[in-house]
Amino acid sequence: MEYFAAKAALEWQIELGADEAIGEAPVDRYALPVDAPGKARSKPGAKPVRASAPIVQPVEIDPVAVARQAAEAAGDLDALKAAMADFEHCELKRGARQLVFGDGLPAARLMIIADAPDRDEDREGKPFVGKTGQLLDRMLAAIDMGRMRAEAPVYITNVLPWRQPPNRDPKPEEIAMMLPFLAAHVALVNPEYVILMGDTACQAVLGKRGIMRLRGQWAEAFGRPALPMFHPSYLMRKSAAKREAWADLLSVKARLEGGA
């Protein structure tokens, strides 16, 4: 190939996007293929036989096992929060603004576990904000406790750290994959007592639903006493239930003060 013809061919390849040459010897792409020695020629009109690609089986991932491994590796609350933020197997994360981890003093004797963040919590990045948070703070203040009260602190978190779509309950698989993180959360805070607020918290931790029947009855969760209670959002709709909620708060206060 003469100089100008080779130069024109090279410029044409560069315009097509070629930016490097690979191989020790130049390859003439216009030359007809030469049959390899001993290789049978294909019959005229026969369709070329293509080698089939190897079938690669997809690797099955167990989200619960991944969550358990990540949760067990977290040595403190900051590491646990980072592990939850990096967890990519829960679809709720795709539709949430941000992770809602926890609030309050980690040295608290009492830990509250609710269901999942609502719109306000998703926006603020903290559990129990807005009207439900204000009601919860008043409930805790009635027994001389608070999420940031140094002498009687409370720590708060949710079963699910991301907001779920409106008007649907959490899916069992969503609860299952986030439960190892919740167990690690409780272990790191290490409270003496746990409050389970609402049906979702009871279902996740106790494996039971029916808050009307469960509330007020002490059970065991994560190796420590746990009391199911009405969620503040329910109390805002059913003000008559505040009497039972007050009785449950007094039961919690009696436990913390060493009573029955």
C-alpha positions in Angstrom: 0.0 0.0 0.0 1.4 3.4 -1.0 1.9 6.1 1.5 -1.1 8.3 0.7 -3.4 5.3 0.5 -2.1 4.0 3.9 -2.5 7.5 5.4 -6.1 7.8 4.1 -7.0 4.4 5.5 -5.5 5.4 8.9 -7.4 8.7 9.0 -10.6 6.8 8.2 -10.1 4.4 11.1 -9.3 7.3 13.5 -12.6 8.9 12.5 -14.4 5.7 13.3 -13.0 5.8 16.8 -9.9 3.7 16.7 -7.3 5.1 19.1 -4.7 2.4 19.3 -3.2 -0.4 17.3 -2.9 -3.8 18.9 -0.6 -6.6 17.7 2.9 -6.9 16.5 2.1 -7.1 12.8 -0.4 -5.1 10.8 -3.6 -6.9 9.8 -5.2 -6.4 6.4 -8.9 -6.3 7.1 -9.8 -6.2 3.4 -8.0 -9.5 2.6 -10.1 -12.6 2.1 -9.9 -15.2 4.9 -7.6 -18.1 4.2 -8.7 -21.5 5.3 -6.6 -23.0 8.0 -4.7 -26.2 7.1 -6.7 -29.3 7.7 -9.9 -27.4 8.3 -12.9 -28.6 6.3 -14.4 -26.1 3.9 -18.1 -25.3 4.5 -20.5 -26.2 1.8 -21.8 -23.5 -0.4 -25.0 -22.1 1.0 -24.5 -23.6 4.4 -25.1 -21.4 7.4 -22.0 -20.7 9.5 -22.0 -22.6 12.8 -21.3 -20.3 15.7 -19.8 -21.5 18.9 -22.4 -21.2 21.7 -21.4 -19.0 24.7 -21.0 -20.8 28.0 -24.1 -20.6 30.2 -23.3 -18.7 33.3 -25.6 -19.4 36.2 -26.5 -16.3 38.3 -25.1 -16.3 41.8 -27.8 -16.4 44.4 -27.4 -13.8 47.0 -29.0 -14.2 50.5 -29.7 -10.6 51.7 -30.2 -11.8 55.2 -26.8 -13.5 55.3 -25.2 -10.3 53.8 -26.9 -8.2 56.4 -25.9 -10.5 59.3 -22.3 -10.4 58.2 -22.2 -6.6 57.9 -24.0 -6.1 61.2 -21.7 -8.5 63.1 -18.6 -6.7 61.7 -19.9 -3.3 63.1 -18.0 -2.5 66.3 -19.9 0.7 67.2 -22.9 2.7 66.2 -21.1 4.8 63.6 -19.8 1.6 61.9 -23.3 0.1 62.1 -24.8 3.2 60.5 -22.2 3.1 57.7 -23.0 -0.6 57.1 -26.7 0.0 56.8 -26.1 2.9 54.4 -24.0 0.6 52.2 -26.6 -2.2 52.2 -28.0 -2.4 48.7 -30.4 -5.3 48.9 -33.5 -3.6 50.3 -35.6 -1.9 47.7 -37.0 0.6 50.2 -33.7 2.4 49.9 -34.4 3.3 46.3 -37.5 5.4 47.2 -36.2 7.0 50.4 -34.5 10.4 50.7 -32.1 9.2 53.4 -31.3 6.6 56.1 -33.1 7.2 59.4 -30.8 5.6 62.0 -31.6 6.6 65.5 -31.9 9.4 68.0 -31.2 10.0 71.7 -28.4 9.1 74.0 -26.8 5.7 73.4 -26.3 5.2 77.1 -30.1 5.0 77.7 -31.6 2.4 79.9 -34.8 2.5 77.7 -34.8 1.9 74.0 -37.9 2.5 71.8 -38.3 0.5 68.6 -41.0 1.7 66.1 -41.9 0.6 62.6 -40.5 2.8 59.8 -39.9 6.4 59.0 -42.8 8.6 57.9 -42.5 11.5 55.5 -41.3 14.0 58.2 -38.7 11.5 59.5 -37.5 10.8 56.0 -37.0 14.5 55.4 -35.3 15.2 58.7 -33.2 12.0 59.0 -34.4 11.3 62.6 -37.1 9.1 64.1 -40.2 10.6 65.6 -40.2 14.2 64.4 -43.2 16.3 63.6 -46.5 15.8 65.5 -45.9 12.2 66.4 -42.5 13.1 67.8 -44.0 15.9 69.8 -46.5 13.6 71.3 -43.9 11.0 72.1 -41.7 13.6 73.8 -44.7 14.6 76.0 -45.4 11.0 76.8 -41.8 10.5 77.9 -41.7 13.7 79.8 -44.7 12.6 81.8 -42.5 9.8 83.4 -39.5 12.2 83.7 -37.7 10.8 80.7 -36.5 12.2 77.3 -34.4 11.3 74.4 -31.7 13.9 75.4 -32.3 14.0 79.1 -29.0 13.2 80.7 -30.3 11.7 83.9 -33.0 9.6 82.3 -32.3 9.3 78.6 -34.2 7.3 75.9 -32.8 6.0 72.7 -35.1 5.6 69.6 -34.8 3.7 66.4 -37.0 1.9 63.8 -37.2 -1.7 62.4 -36.8 -0.3 58.9 -34.4 2.6 58.4 -36.0 3.8 55.1 -39.4 5.1 54.4 -41.8 2.6 52.8 -44.4 3.4 50.2 -47.6 4.9 51.6 -50.6 2.7 52.5 -48.8 -0.7 52.7 -47.2 -2.8 55.4 -43.6 -3.8 55.3 -42.9 -7.0 53.4 -41.7 -10.0 55.4 -38.5 -10.2 53.4 -37.8 -6.5 54.1 -38.2 -7.1 57.8 -36.0 -10.2 57.7 -33.1 -8.6 55.9 -33.1 -5.6 58.3 -33.5 -7.6 61.5 -29.8 -8.4 61.9 -29.0 -4.7 61.8 -31.7 -4.1 64.5 -30.3 -6.8 66.7 -26.8 -5.3 66.4 -28.3 -1.9 67.2 -29.9 -3.1 70.4 -26.7 -4.9 71.4 -24.6 -1.8 70.9 -27.0 0.5 72.8 -27.4 -2.2 75.4 -30.6 -0.9 77.1 -32.2 -2.6 80.1 -35.7 -2.4 78.7 -37.3 -2.1 75.2 -40.6 -0.6 74.1 -42.1 -2.0 70.9 -44.3 0.6 69.4 -46.9 -0.7 66.9 -47.7 -3.9 65.0 -44.6 -3.8 62.8 -42.2 -3.7 65.7 -44.1 -6.6 67.4 -44.1 -8.6 64.3 -40.4 -8.1 63.6 -39.2 -8.7 67.1 -41.7 -11.0 68.7 -43.1 -12.7 65.6 -46.6 -11.6 66.6 -49.2 -9.1 65.4 -52.3 -7.6 67.1 -51.2 -4.6 69.2 -54.6 -4.4 70.8 -54.0 -7.8 72.4 -50.2 -7.5 72.9 -50.0 -4.0 74.5 -49.3 -3.9 78.2 -48.0 -7.5 78.4 -44.3 -7.7 79.1 -42.4 -10.1 76.8 -38.7 -10.7 76.0 -36.9 -9.2 73.0 -33.2 -9.5 72.3 -32.7 -11.1 75.7 -34.2 -8.2 77.7 -37.8 -7.3 78.9 -39.9 -5.7 76.2 -43.3 -4.0 76.4 -45.6 -3.6 73.3 -47.3 -0.2 73.2 -49.5 1.8 70.9 -47.7 4.0 68.4 -48.2 7.7 68.9 -49.7 8.0 65.4 -52.5 5.6 66.6 -53.0 7.7 69.7 -53.4 10.8 67.6 -56.3 9.0 65.8 -57.8 7.3 68.8 -57.4 9.6 71.8 -59.4 7.2 74.0 -56.4 4.8 73.8 -54.2 7.3 75.7 -55.5 5.8 79.0 -53.9 2.5 78.1 -50.8 4.2 76.9 -50.5 6.0 80.2 -50.8 2.7 82.1 -48.1 1.3 79.9 -45.8 4.2 80.6 -46.3 3.8 84.4 -45.4 0.1 84.0 -42.2 1.1 82.3 -41.4 3.7 85.0 -42.0 1.1 87.7 -39.6 -1.3 86.0 -36.9 1.4 85.8 -37.4 2.3 89.4 -37.0 -1.3 90.4 -40.7 -2.1 90.9 -42.7 -5.0 89.5 
